[in-house]
Structure formats: C-alpha cells, structure tokens
Amino acid sequence: MHAIAKWTLGIGAVILVIGFGLFAIGGDSAGDIRELSVENDSVWSGESGTYVHEIDDDAVLIFVSREIRCDEFSLEIVRTDGSSSGVKYVHDRCIEDGSLPEGHGDDPPGWYHLGAIRNLEPGVSYDITTSDSFSAVSEDLIMEIIGGLIGAMIGFGGGSSCICCGVLVLLIGVVLALTM
C-alpha cells in the first residue's frame, strides 16, 4: 500500500472518531435540556410586596400572564432599608400597538417576558410595587437552558459534519489503496 493511501486512511479515521466524539457530546448536552416552567422555576411570584433576594444571580427576568398588556404593566423596586442602590427594573419595548412585548414569539406558553430587574444583591430585601401579578425567574437559569440548546446544536451539527467528512476521506483512502 502506498504511503499517501495510508495517510488518507489515517486522517479519515481520526476525523471519523472526532465526529463521533462531538456527536456524543451533543447528545450529552441534549440530555441536560429542559423546558422553562415559569411556575416551577420562579424565585418569586405575586403582586406588590417584599422580596428577599436569596440567589447569587444579580438579575431576574419578569414574566406576566398573557392576558396582561405590555404597555399597561409597571413595576417599581426599592431597597427596604432605604439605602441607595443601583437596582432597577428595565421594561422591554412593546410592539407598535402596545399589546405585546417585542420578541413575544419565543416566550414560554401562557407567559410574556416583559423585562428584568437588575443589580440585585443577595440577602437584601426589596419592596416591589406592581400593576399586575408577575413571576421572577433567575437570568442564570435561562442562560443555562439556552447554553444547553446551543451546545446540543453544535455537537450534533459538528459531529454530523465530521462523520460525513471522515467517511468521505476514508472512501478516498480506500480508492487510493486499491489503485496505487
């Protein structure tokens, strides 16, 4: 067998093994993916009241029921102890008629994401005044779910591509081995 054929077969085998490895990593990431359940994953639900921030994440995303109009929802948050802090509620933009938030198509079933409370400090109490009932979900949890989806797509896509290329290079190596 010619040296070029041996090298081609070896390279094809390495690419094929890498492809199977990436595919397995993608499958592992896909196993970690779960749906967001606003009811089960919320760190606080309700209307106006006192919220004690007990998680390490410094931001929570605000979700409201689909019956609530985007332009009619309001939320104010201040520290209970009265000291100044950078905590603030950032409302998402609404579509032109004000009924829905921009990007509402990717929201969980039955819920709209209307903004985020930023710069929260662990162990601090906050007074929240709101126009409607809402649920707050940790931003880190949302990022974990999105990261798992992206990891699975990269693993499956990259693994499939490498497997395809590895098989093609192996076939070329076999043809070279038989003809040289």
C-alpha positions, 0 to 999 in steps of 0.5 A: 500500500502506498504511503499517501493511501495510508495517510488518507486512511489515517486522517479519515479515521481520526476525523471519523472518531472526532465526529463521533466524539462531538456527536456524543457530546451533543447528545450529552448536552441534549440530555441536560435540556429542559423546558422553562416552567415559569411556575416551577422555576420562579424565585418569586411570584405575586403582586406588590410586596417584599422580596428577599433576594436569596440567589447569587444571580444579580438579575431576574427576568419578569414574566406576566400572564398573557392576558396582561398588556405590555404597555399597561404593566409597571413595576417599581423596586426599592431597597427596604432599608432605604439605602441607595442602590443601583437596582432597577427594573428595565421594561422591554419595548412593546410592539407598535400597538402596545399589546405585546412585548417585542420578541413575544414569539419565543416566550414560554406558553401562557407567559410574556417576558416583559423585562428584568430587574437588575443589580440585585444583591443577595440577602437584601430585601426589596419592596416591589410595587406592581400593576399586575401579578408577575413571576421572577425567574433567575437570568442564570437559569435561562442562560443555562437552558439556552447554553444547553440548546446551543451546545446540543446544536453544535455537537450534533451539527459538528459531529454530523459534519465530521462523520460525513467528512471522515467517511468521505476521506476514508472512501478516498483512502480506500480508492487510493489503496486499491489503485496505487 
